[in-house]
């Protein structure tokens, strides 16, 4: 299992990078407008690293009714929001065309009609976008892979990176308690994992896509997938809450 380790202050660091550049964040709307414009990239930063894997956190375990345990989660994950993700998909449809975007969505597990909600597949979708547009079909799941100007020599690829850089990053809160079948716990803590894909540009600007997953992997005497309700995820505007 590949663990993606993000700067815990990624929201603040992104703001610092943008401020030090002297250029305000263009925003997704302006970036989409750039799709229709000249072929030159809007941003000078067209290199970085794609990270795909899981975001590790800690869950609390306690005895439940006989033969069960309760697993309690409460942690924050930096990510674009589900609404921003929907806008991102719309921009990519315009950029790469409906058929290609539909293939990317299908590969990410997003169907024509939910379930699952598209936001639950954000991490996989971002992975498939870079696989298709940047890496020429080379799968980069569960690893990190650098990209550079040499990988993005055509306008479509350059504009996709500009759109990605324009995305606003905030925090999502993952919290709640589940009951799982198990013997009495031998520990009060366990590792928990949710999917994430993060685009780390060479200037440090980082755009994470945390899949608002319909299950969570918990390691307590073996890795187990626990189904979770959608209500476990809540978005914290501007990283507050």
Phi and psi restraints in degrees (value plus and minus 20) as a CYANA .aco file:
   2 UNK   PHI    -112.6   -72.6
   2 UNK   PSI     103.5   143.5
   3 UNK   PHI    -117.0   -77.0
   3 UNK   PSI     103.5   143.5
   4 UNK   PHI    -110.4   -70.4
   4 UNK   PSI      97.3   137.3
   5 UNK   PHI    -125.0   -85.0
   5 UNK   PSI      91.8   131.8
   6 UNK   PHI    -118.5   -78.5
   6 UNK   PSI     134.1   174.1
   7 UNK   PHI     -78.9   -38.9
   7 UNK   PSI     103.9   143.9
   8 UNK   PHI     -82.2   -42.2
   8 UNK   PSI     -37.4     2.6
   9 UNK   PHI    -128.9   -88.9
   9 UNK   PSI      17.8    57.8
  10 UNK   PHI     -81.7   -41.7
  10 UNK   PSI     -56.2   -16.2
  11 UNK   PHI     -84.4   -44.4
  11 UNK   PSI     -67.1   -27.1
  12 UNK   PHI     -87.5   -47.5
  12 UNK   PSI     -58.0   -18.0
  13 UNK   PHI     -86.1   -46.1
  13 UNK   PSI     -59.1   -19.1
  14 UNK   PHI     -80.2   -40.2
  14 UNK   PSI     -63.2   -23.2
  15 UNK   PHI     -82.3   -42.3
  15 UNK   PSI     -59.7   -19.7
  16 UNK   PHI     -85.3   -45.3
  16 UNK   PSI     -62.3   -22.3
  17 UNK   PHI     -83.0   -43.0
  17 UNK   PSI     -63.6   -23.6
  18 UNK   PHI     -85.7   -45.7
  18 UNK   PSI     -60.2   -20.2
  19 UNK   PHI     -86.4   -46.4
  19 UNK   PSI     -60.5   -20.5
  20 UNK   PHI     -90.4   -50.4
  20 UNK   PSI     -43.3    -3.3
  21 UNK   PHI     -96.8   -56.8
  21 UNK   PSI     -36.8     3.2
  22 UNK   PHI      60.4   100.4
  22 UNK   PSI     -17.0    23.0
  23 UNK   PHI    -138.6   -98.6
  23 UNK   PSI     107.7   147.7
  24 UNK   PHI     -89.9   -49.9
  24 UNK   PSI     136.4   176.4
  25 UNK   PHI     -79.4   -39.4
  25 UNK   PSI     108.5   148.5
  26 UNK   PHI     -87.0   -47.0
  26 UNK   PSI     -52.3   -12.3
  27 UNK   PHI      67.6   107.6
  27 UNK   PSI     133.0   173.0
  28 UNK   PHI     -83.2   -43.2
  28 UNK   PSI     -55.2   -15.2
  29 UNK   PHI     -82.9   -42.9
  29 UNK   PSI     -66.2   -26.2
  30 UNK   PHI     -87.5   -47.5
  30 UNK   PSI     -54.9   -14.9
  31 UNK   PHI     -87.4   -47.4
  31 UNK   PSI     -56.8   -16.8
  32 UNK   PHI     -86.3   -46.3
  32 UNK   PSI     -60.2   -20.2
  33 UNK   PHI     -78.3   -38.3
  33 UNK   PSI     -57.1   -17.1
  34 UNK   PHI     -84.7   -44.7
  34 UNK   PSI     -42.7    -2.7
  35 UNK   PHI     -78.9   -38.9
  35 UNK   PSI     -55.9   -15.9
  36 UNK   PHI    -106.2   -66.2
  36 UNK   PSI     -25.7    14.3
  37 UNK   PHI    -112.6   -72.6
  37 UNK   PSI    -173.3  -133.3
  38 UNK   PHI     -81.1   -41.1
  38 UNK   PSI     142.5   182.5
  39 UNK   PHI     -97.2   -57.2
  39 UNK   PSI     -34.5     5.5
  40 UNK   PHI     -87.7   -47.7
  40 UNK   PSI     122.5   162.5
  41 UNK   PHI     -85.6   -45.6
  41 UNK   PSI     126.6   166.6
  42 UNK   PHI     -93.9   -53.9
  42 UNK   PSI     -55.1   -15.1
  43 UNK   PHI    -122.5   -82.5
  43 UNK   PSI     131.3   171.3
  44 UNK   PHI    -105.4   -65.4
  44 UNK   PSI     -32.5     7.5
  45 UNK   PHI    -118.0   -78.0
  45 UNK   PSI      82.9   122.9
  46 UNK   PHI    -140.2  -100.2
  46 UNK   PSI       3.8    43.8
  47 UNK   PHI    -154.4  -114.4
  47 UNK   PSI     141.3   181.3
  48 UNK   PHI     144.8   184.8
  48 UNK   PSI    -172.8  -132.8
  49 UNK   PHI    -159.1  -119.1
  49 UNK   PSI     115.9   155.9
  50 UNK   PHI    -117.3   -77.3
  50 UNK   PSI     107.4   147.4
  51 UNK   PHI    -133.5   -93.5
  51 UNK   PSI     108.3   148.3
  52 UNK   PHI    -151.7  -111.7
  52 UNK   PSI     111.6   151.6
  53 UNK   PHI     150.1   190.1
  53 UNK   PSI    -148.6  -108.6
  54 UNK   PHI    -150.5  -110.5
  54 UNK   PSI     133.0   173.0
  55 UNK   PHI    -121.3   -81.3
  55 UNK   PSI      98.2   138.2
  56 UNK   PHI    -106.6   -66.6
  56 UNK   PSI     119.4   159.4
  57 UNK   PHI    -165.1  -125.1
  57 UNK   PSI    -196.0  -156.0
  58 UNK   PHI    -137.1   -97.1
  58 UNK   PSI     115.8   155.8
  59 UNK   PHI    -134.6   -94.6
  59 UNK   PSI     132.3   172.3
  60 UNK   PHI    -120.2   -80.2
  60 UNK   PSI     116.2   156.2
  61 UNK   PHI    -138.7   -98.7
  61 UNK   PSI     119.1   159.1
  62 UNK   PHI    -165.3  -125.3
  62 UNK   PSI     135.0   175.0
  63 UNK   PHI     -83.2   -43.2
  63 UNK   PSI     122.5   162.5
  64 UNK   PHI    -132.3   -92.3
  64 UNK   PSI    -166.8  -126.8
  65 UNK   PHI     -87.2   -47.2
  65 UNK   PSI     144.7   184.7
  66 UNK   PHI     -69.6   -29.6
  66 UNK   PSI     108.0   148.0
  67 UNK   PHI      61.9   101.9
  67 UNK   PSI     -10.5    29.5
  68 UNK   PHI    -155.2  -115.2
  68 UNK   PSI     143.5   183.5
  69 UNK   PHI    -152.6  -112.6
  69 UNK   PSI     140.6   180.6
  70 UNK   PHI    -128.8   -88.8
  70 UNK   PSI     117.5   157.5
  71 UNK   PHI    -139.5   -99.5
  71 UNK   PSI      99.4   139.4
  72 UNK   PHI    -131.1   -91.1
  72 UNK   PSI     110.9   150.9
  73 UNK   PHI    -137.7   -97.7
  73 UNK   PSI     121.7   161.7
  74 UNK   PHI    -181.2  -141.2
  74 UNK   PSI      78.7   118.7
  75 UNK   PHI    -171.4  -131.4
  75 UNK   PSI     140.7   180.7
  76 UNK   PHI    -125.2   -85.2
  76 UNK   PSI     124.5   164.5
  77 UNK   PHI    -150.6  -110.6
  77 UNK   PSI     104.3   144.3
  78 UNK   PHI     -90.3   -50.3
  78 UNK   PSI     115.9   155.9
  79 UNK   PHI    -187.7  -147.7
  79 UNK   PSI     142.7   182.7
  80 UNK   PHI     -92.6   -52.6
  80 UNK   PSI     138.0   178.0
  81 UNK   PHI    -103.2   -63.2
  81 UNK   PSI     147.2   187.2
  82 UNK   PHI     -84.3   -44.3
  82 UNK   PSI     -56.6   -16.6
  83 UNK   PHI     -86.9   -46.9
  83 UNK   PSI     -61.2   -21.2
  84 UNK   PHI     -84.0   -44.0
  84 UNK   PSI     -58.9   -18.9
  85 UNK   PHI     -82.1   -42.1
  85 UNK   PSI     -60.8   -20.8
  86 UNK   PHI     -81.4   -41.4
  86 UNK   PSI     -61.0   -21.0
  87 UNK   PHI     -86.5   -46.5
  87 UNK   PSI     -57.7   -17.7
  88 UNK   PHI     -79.7   -39.7
  88 UNK   PSI     -65.1   -25.1
  89 UNK   PHI     -82.5   -42.5
  89 UNK   PSI     -61.8   -21.8
  90 UNK   PHI     -82.1   -42.1
  90 UNK   PSI     -60.4   -20.4
  91 UNK   PHI     -85.2   -45.2
  91 UNK   PSI     -59.7   -19.7
  92 UNK   PHI     -89.4   -49.4
  92 UNK   PSI     -53.5   -13.5
  93 UNK   PHI     -79.6   -39.6
  93 UNK   PSI     -61.8   -21.8
  94 UNK   PHI     -89.5   -49.5
  94 UNK   PSI     -52.6   -12.6
  95 UNK   PHI     -98.8   -58.8
  95 UNK   PSI     -71.8   -31.8
  96 UNK   PHI    -119.3   -79.3
  96 UNK   PSI     -31.8     8.2
  97 UNK   PHI      77.7   117.7
  97 UNK   PSI     130.7   170.7
  98 UNK   PHI     -78.0   -38.0
  98 UNK   PSI     -65.8   -25.8
  99 UNK   PHI     -80.7   -40.7
  99 UNK   PSI     -63.4   -23.4
 100 UNK   PHI     -88.1   -48.1
 100 UNK   PSI     -62.2   -22.2
 101 UNK   PHI     -84.0   -44.0
 101 UNK   PSI     -57.0   -17.0
 102 UNK   PHI     -83.8   -43.8
 102 UNK   PSI     -58.4   -18.4
 103 UNK   PHI     -85.7   -45.7
 103 UNK   PSI     -60.7   -20.7
 104 UNK   PHI     -82.6   -42.6
 104 UNK   PSI     -66.1   -26.1
 105 UNK   PHI     -82.2   -42.2
 105 UNK   PSI     -62.2   -22.2
 106 UNK   PHI     -83.5   -43.5
 106 UNK   PSI     -62.4   -22.4
 107 UNK   PHI     -83.3   -43.3
 107 UNK   PSI     -49.1    -9.1
 108 UNK   PHI    -103.0   -63.0
 108 UNK   PSI     -26.2    13.8
 109 UNK   PHI      69.4   109.4
 109 UNK   PSI      -3.7    36.3
 110 UNK   PHI    -115.7   -75.7
 110 UNK   PSI      97.6   137.6
 111 UNK   PHI    -110.4   -70.4
 111 UNK   PSI     158.3   198.3
 112 UNK   PHI     -86.1   -46.1
 112 UNK   PSI     -53.1   -13.1
 113 UNK   PHI    -151.6  -111.6
 113 UNK   PSI     111.2   151.2
 114 UNK   PHI     -87.8   -47.8
 114 UNK   PSI     136.4   176.4
 115 UNK   PHI    -101.4   -61.4
 115 UNK   PSI     141.7   181.7
 116 UNK   PHI    -103.0   -63.0
 116 UNK   PSI     142.1   182.1
 117 UNK   PHI     -83.9   -43.9
 117 UNK   PSI     119.7   159.7
 118 UNK   PHI     -72.4   -32.4
 118 UNK   PSI     -55.9   -15.9
 119 UNK   PHI     -84.0   -44.0
 119 UNK   PSI     -42.2    -2.2
 120 UNK   PHI     -92.6   -52.6
 120 UNK   PSI     -31.2     8.8
 121 UNK   PHI    -137.7   -97.7
 121 UNK   PSI      -0.6    39.4
 122 UNK   PHI     -76.7   -36.7
 122 UNK   PSI     -66.0   -26.0
 123 UNK   PHI     -81.9   -41.9
 123 UNK   PSI     -65.2   -25.2
 124 UNK   PHI     -87.2   -47.2
 124 UNK   PSI     -57.6   -17.6
 125 UNK   PHI     -82.5   -42.5
 125 UNK   PSI     -66.9   -26.9
 126 UNK   PHI     -80.6   -40.6
 126 UNK   PSI     -59.3   -19.3
 127 UNK   PHI     -80.4   -40.4
 127 UNK   PSI     -65.3   -25.3
 128 UNK   PHI     -87.8   -47.8
 128 UNK   PSI     -54.0   -14.0
 129 UNK   PHI     -81.0   -41.0
 129 UNK   PSI     -67.9   -27.9
 130 UNK   PHI     -90.5   -50.5
 130 UNK   PSI     -54.9   -14.9
 131 UNK   PHI     -79.3   -39.3
 131 UNK   PSI     -64.9   -24.9
 132 UNK   PHI     -97.6   -57.6
 132 UNK   PSI     -67.0   -27.0
 133 UNK   PHI    -110.1   -70.1
 133 UNK   PSI     -57.4   -17.4
 134 UNK   PHI    -119.0   -79.0
 134 UNK   PSI     -64.4   -24.4
 135 UNK   PHI    -120.6   -80.6
 135 UNK   PSI      -6.9    33.1
 136 UNK   PHI      39.4    79.4
 136 UNK   PSI      14.9    54.9
 137 UNK   PHI      71.5   111.5
 137 UNK   PSI     -23.8    16.2
 138 UNK   PHI     -96.0   -56.0
 138 UNK   PSI     101.0   141.0
 139 UNK   PHI     -95.6   -55.6
 139 UNK   PSI     112.6   152.6
 140 UNK   PHI    -142.0  -102.0
 140 UNK   PSI       8.6    48.6
 141 UNK   PHI     -84.1   -44.1
 141 UNK   PSI     124.2   164.2
 142 UNK   PHI      36.4    76.4
 142 UNK   PSI      26.9    66.9
 143 UNK   PHI    -189.5  -149.5
 143 UNK   PSI     157.7   197.7
 144 UNK   PHI    -132.2   -92.2
 144 UNK   PSI     126.4   166.4
 145 UNK   PHI    -165.4  -125.4
 145 UNK   PSI     109.4   149.4
 146 UNK   PHI     -97.8   -57.8
 146 UNK   PSI     130.5   170.5
 147 UNK   PHI    -153.0  -113.0
 147 UNK   PSI     133.7   173.7
 148 UNK   PHI    -164.6  -124.6
 148 UNK   PSI    -197.3  -157.3
 149 UNK   PHI     -77.1   -37.1
 149 UNK   PSI     -48.9    -8.9
 150 UNK   PHI     -89.8   -49.8
 150 UNK   PSI     -45.2    -5.2
 151 UNK   PHI    -103.9   -63.9
 151 UNK   PSI     -42.5    -2.5
 152 UNK   PHI    -143.6  -103.6
 152 UNK   PSI      56.1    96.1
 153 UNK   PHI    -121.0   -81.0
 153 UNK   PSI     -27.2    12.8
 154 UNK   PHI    -129.4   -89.4
 154 UNK   PSI     137.3   177.3
 155 UNK   PHI     -79.6   -39.6
 155 UNK   PSI     -59.9   -19.9
 156 UNK   PHI     -79.7   -39.7
 156 UNK   PSI     -65.2   -25.2
 157 UNK   PHI     -85.7   -45.7
 157 UNK   PSI     -64.6   -24.6
 158 UNK   PHI     -82.5   -42.5
 158 UNK   PSI     -60.7   -20.7
 159 UNK   PHI     -90.3   -50.3
 159 UNK   PSI     -55.3   -15.3
 160 UNK   PHI     -80.0   -40.0
 160 UNK   PSI     -61.3   -21.3
 161 UNK   PHI     -85.3   -45.3
 161 UNK   PSI     -58.6   -18.6
 162 UNK   PHI     -83.8   -43.8
 162 UNK   PSI     -61.7   -21.7
 163 UNK   PHI     -82.8   -42.8
 163 UNK   PSI     -62.2   -22.2
 164 UNK   PHI     -82.6   -42.6
 164 UNK   PSI     -63.1   -23.1
 165 UNK   PHI     -82.7   -42.7
 165 UNK   PSI     -45.6    -5.6
 166 UNK   PHI     -98.8   -58.8
 166 UNK   PSI     -30.2     9.8
 167 UNK   PHI     -91.2   -51.2
 167 UNK   PSI     116.8   156.8
 168 UNK   PHI     -99.4   -59.4
 168 UNK   PSI     116.2   156.2
 169 UNK   PHI    -131.1   -91.1
 169 UNK   PSI     115.6   155.6
 170 UNK   PHI    -154.4  -114.4
 170 UNK   PSI    -171.5  -131.5
 171 UNK   PHI    -148.4  -108.4
 171 UNK   PSI     124.9   164.9
 172 UNK   PHI    -129.9   -89.9
 172 UNK   PSI     120.9   160.9
 173 UNK   PHI    -122.0   -82.0
 173 UNK   PSI     106.6   146.6
 174 UNK   PHI    -131.7   -91.7
 174 UNK   PSI      92.1   132.1
 175 UNK   PHI    -172.4  -132.4
 175 UNK   PSI     127.9   167.9
 176 UNK   PHI     133.1   173.1
 176 UNK   PSI     157.3   197.3
 177 UNK   PHI    -147.5  -107.5
 177 UNK   PSI     113.9   153.9
 178 UNK   PHI    -138.3   -98.3
 178 UNK   PSI     133.4   173.4
 179 UNK   PHI    -127.4   -87.4
 179 UNK   PSI     111.6   151.6
 180 UNK   PHI    -150.2  -110.2
 180 UNK   PSI     128.1   168.1
 181 UNK   PHI     -93.5   -53.5
 181 UNK   PSI     103.7   143.7
 182 UNK   PHI    -192.7  -152.7
 182 UNK   PSI     139.7   179.7
 183 UNK   PHI     -91.0   -51.0
 183 UNK   PSI     152.7   192.7
 184 UNK   PHI     -74.9   -34.9
 184 UNK   PSI     118.4   158.4
 185 UNK   PHI     -88.7   -48.7
 185 UNK   PSI     125.2   165.2
 186 UNK   PHI    -116.3   -76.3
 186 UNK   PSI     -22.5    17.5
 187 UNK   PHI    -166.2  -126.2
 187 UNK   PSI     140.6   180.6
 188 UNK   PHI    -117.5   -77.5
 188 UNK   PSI     -24.3    15.7
 189 UNK   PHI    -154.0  -114.0
 189 UNK   PSI     132.1   172.1
 190 UNK   PHI    -166.5  -126.5
 190 UNK   PSI     136.0   176.0
 191 UNK   PHI    -101.2   -61.2
 191 UNK   PSI     119.5   159.5
 192 UNK   PHI    -147.1  -107.1
 192 UNK   PSI     125.9   165.9
 193 UNK   PHI    -154.6  -114.6
 193 UNK   PSI     112.8   152.8
 194 UNK   PHI    -145.5  -105.5
 194 UNK   PSI     128.1   168.1
 195 UNK   PHI     -89.4   -49.4
 195 UNK   PSI     125.3   165.3
 196 UNK   PHI    -173.5  -133.5
 196 UNK   PSI     123.2   163.2
 197 UNK   PHI    -146.6  -106.6
 197 UNK   PSI     108.6   148.6
 198 UNK   PHI    -145.5  -105.5
 198 UNK   PSI     114.2   154.2
 199 UNK   PHI    -121.9   -81.9
 199 UNK   PSI      89.9   129.9
 200 UNK   PHI    -125.5   -85.5
 200 UNK   PSI      87.9   127.9
 201 UNK   PHI     -97.9   -57.9
 201 UNK   PSI     140.8   180.8
 202 UNK   PHI     -85.7   -45.7
 202 UNK   PSI     -39.9     0.1
 203 UNK   PHI    -106.9   -66.9
 203 UNK   PSI     -17.1    22.9
 204 UNK   PHI      78.6   118.6
 204 UNK   PSI     -35.3     4.7
 205 UNK   PHI     -81.3   -41.3
 205 UNK   PSI     107.8   147.8
 206 UNK   PHI    -145.6  -105.6
 206 UNK   PSI     109.3   149.3
 207 UNK   PHI    -137.1   -97.1
 207 UNK   PSI      80.6   120.6
 208 UNK   PHI    -111.1   -71.1
 208 UNK   PSI     121.5   161.5
 209 UNK   PHI    -135.8   -95.8
 209 UNK   PSI      80.2   120.2
 210 UNK   PHI    -109.9   -69.9
 210 UNK   PSI      98.4   138.4
 211 UNK   PHI     -86.1   -46.1
 211 UNK   PSI      97.4   137.4
 212 UNK   PHI     -93.5   -53.5
 212 UNK   PSI      55.8    95.8
 213 UNK   PHI     -85.9   -45.9
 213 UNK   PSI     133.8   173.8
 214 UNK   PHI    -109.7   -69.7
 214 UNK   PSI     -18.5    21.5
 215 UNK   PHI    -171.5  -131.5
 215 UNK   PSI     143.8   183.8
 216 UNK   PHI    -151.7  -111.7
 216 UNK   PSI     119.3   159.3
 217 UNK   PHI    -109.3   -69.3
 217 UNK   PSI     106.5   146.5
 218 UNK   PHI    -143.3  -103.3
 218 UNK   PSI     111.2   151.2
 219 UNK   PHI    -125.4   -85.4
 219 UNK   PSI      78.6   118.6
 220 UNK   PHI    -157.2  -117.2
 220 UNK   PSI      71.6   111.6
 221 UNK   PHI      53.2    93.2
 221 UNK   PSI       9.4    49.4
 222 UNK   PHI     110.3   150.3
 222 UNK   PSI     124.7   164.7
 223 UNK   PHI     -96.5   -56.5
 223 UNK   PSI     105.4   145.4
 224 UNK   PHI    -150.8  -110.8
 224 UNK   PSI     122.2   162.2
 225 UNK   PHI    -114.8   -74.8
 225 UNK   PSI     105.3   145.3
 226 UNK   PHI    -131.0   -91.0
 226 UNK   PSI     105.0   145.0
 227 UNK   PHI     -88.4   -48.4
 227 UNK   PSI     121.8   161.8
 228 UNK   PHI    -148.7  -108.7
 228 UNK   PSI     127.3   167.3
 229 UNK   PHI     -96.5   -56.5
 229 UNK   PSI     134.5   174.5
 230 UNK   PHI     -80.1   -40.1
 230 UNK   PSI     -46.0    -6.0
 231 UNK   PHI     -86.4   -46.4
 231 UNK   PSI     -28.9    11.1
 232 UNK   PHI     -89.5   -49.5
 232 UNK   PSI     -42.1    -2.1
 233 UNK   PHI    -120.7   -80.7
 233 UNK   PSI     112.1   152.1
 234 UNK   PHI    -159.7  -119.7
 234 UNK   PSI     127.4   167.4
 235 UNK   PHI    -119.9   -79.9
 235 UNK   PSI     119.2   159.2
 236 UNK   PHI    -130.9   -90.9
 236 UNK   PSI      77.5   117.5
 237 UNK   PHI     -73.6   -33.6
 237 UNK   PSI     113.6   153.6
 238 UNK   PHI      40.3    80.3
 238 UNK   PSI       1.2    41.2
 239 UNK   PHI      53.3    93.3
 239 UNK   PSI      -2.3    37.7
 240 UNK   PHI    -121.6   -81.6
 240 UNK   PSI     143.5   183.5
